[in-house]
Amino acid sequence: NIDNITNTIRNHPCFTHPVFDHWAEAKPSVRELGALFHHIGQLCEASRWPHDFGDGLDQLDHEDARETLRKIALSEEDHGPQLACMVGHIVNKVANEPLFEDLSDQKGIEDWSKSCSSYYLGRLPGYDVDAGTTPHDRAIARVFARRKLTDTDSTYKNVGTLLAIEMLANNQIIPGEYRCLIHSGAYPLDIASPELEYLREHGGDDGGAEEWHEREAIKAVSGVLTEDNQGLIEDGAVECLDAIQGLFDLLDSAFCVRDAELN
C-alpha cells in the first residue's frame, strides 16, 4: 500500500525537523549563511545526478511509471547555476555590499561557501577540508550514488529514495527556505527578484516544480509497488531520510540554535 510508505516518510523526524524555523530565529551572519548554503548545496548536488538510474528503471514492467520516475530524476540536473546565483544574491543583500559582482560565477560562489563551512566546521572529526564535506554529507552522497547500480534490488531502493527526497523537498526543504529567507522578514529579499528564480521555480504559495514532483512520484511508485518490493522501496526512503536527518542535526546545532554544542 503506497499509504504505508508515504506515512513512513511523513512520520520520519527529518520531515518536521526544526532547522529552518531555528534558522529564521537565529538570523545567521553572512559567513554562517555561506556555510549553511554550502551544505544545502551539497545535498542538492548529491540528489541532482541520475547516474544510471534510467538503466535500472528499464527493468521495471510499468512503462508509464518508469518514464515518470526517469523524467523527475532528469529534471534536477541543471540547477547548480541557479542555486549559486541565488546564494550570491542573498549574501550580497545581507552583507549590504557586493561580495559577488558576477552572480554567474558559480565556481567562485561555491568556493566561497565551502571556505565558510571549513572556517566553522573544519575541526570537526571526519571533516574533509578539501571537499568541504562532513561525514553526514558523504552519507547522503552514498545514498544517491546507489543510482550507479542497476540491479533490481538497488533500483527499487532508488525508487524509494527518489520518493523520499521529492516529498521532503516539497514539504520541508523548499517551504523551510521560504519561511527563513522570505516570510521571516529577516533578510531584505524580494521573491520576485530574477536572482531568486531557483526558489520561485521550486515552490511558493501557488505550488511549483516540487509539488508536481511529489504528486507524480507518488503516482508512479504506486504503479510499480508490490508486496515483494515494498520493503526495498521503504528501505531506500528511510536510508535517505536518516542521512539527511544527520546533516540537519549538525546544521541546526552549529548555526541555528545559539549556544548549542556541535555534535
Disulfide bonds with the S-S distance in Angstrom:
none
